[in-house]
Amino acid sequence: MTRSMDREALERRVSEVTRLLAEHRLVVDPDPAFVDRVVARLSREEGWMFAWAARRVLPVTLAVAALLMVAVLAVDRATPRPVATASASTTSQQGNDPLEWLLEDGRGVR
Amino acid sequence: MELALPLAMGMTDGAGIDAEEAALVAASRDGSQAAFARLIARHQTRVFRLAGRFFRQREDVEDVAQDTFITAWRRLPTYAARAPFEHWITRICLRLCYARLGAARRREAPAGTPETVAPPRDVASSIDLARLLSRLAPADRFVLLLLDGEGWTVKEIADRIGWSTANVKVRAFRARRRLRRALTEPS
């Protein structure tokens, strides 16, 4: 009997809470300047967005540039450098046909 | 900037989407702050009323309302217009309310001052709702306020927040169980 009464009392309290929850609201209406305040924040947000994007993009840009530099250096080392001959430098200095040294070498072989 | 709008306010395309609103959303997406200001003017009262369910301080309600529109502005490119803009903005607002409730809980003083999230106590009632709610977890409070406060169904809550129906049911069940426990325990 006591248990059922306790249960009834609890159910009443639960119903009461349900009723109170339905009324539980702070009635706040936006003031006339609310829209202006949000729009002002939008403008500030855009500046913030650019700064944020720059901060996000800068490390990536630096990383890509560093990778490219390393790649260029690696390729540069792997490629054998053409051996500059004395005659070639001579011909280039003389201002003649730049391929003249090839012909000269060919003559030498023959 | 005045916008040329094809249809009068309130006319819908049959899928429940207001033609004027669609034009405002499109213009806002293109970067028109004037169009977005008109969207804010249309939805601000609804957002304030919804946020007013969860917070007692006017500043909290105002902050959530501002953040709702700022978030909407940032995420406009992701709005697919499959549902009315109102539902989308409601979802953003609810998520921000939920996050703020959780943050308020974490900030709570260890002394346990009851969080002031209710209007002044109903003198006709023997129950101090503000104190009772402050003893519940933010998730429980959130679900109860939507179910019993807003009067939404489980499906409506699931649709508007983006949780699964099963998730809402489980949370609602746990929230009610904890509420009953809080009602039987001495405060």
Interface residues (C-beta under 8 A of the other chain):
Chain A: L10 R13 V14 E16 V17 T18 L20 L21 A22 E23 H24 R25 L26 V27 V28 D29 P30 F34 V35 R37 V38 V39 R41 L42 S43 E45 M49
Chain B: Q33 F36 A37 I40 A41 Q44 T45 F48 R49 A51 G52 R53 F55 R56 R58 V61 E62 A65 Q66 F69 I70 W73 R74 A118 P119 D122 S125 S126 I127 L129 L132 L133 L144 L145 D148 G149 G151 L179 R180 L183 T184
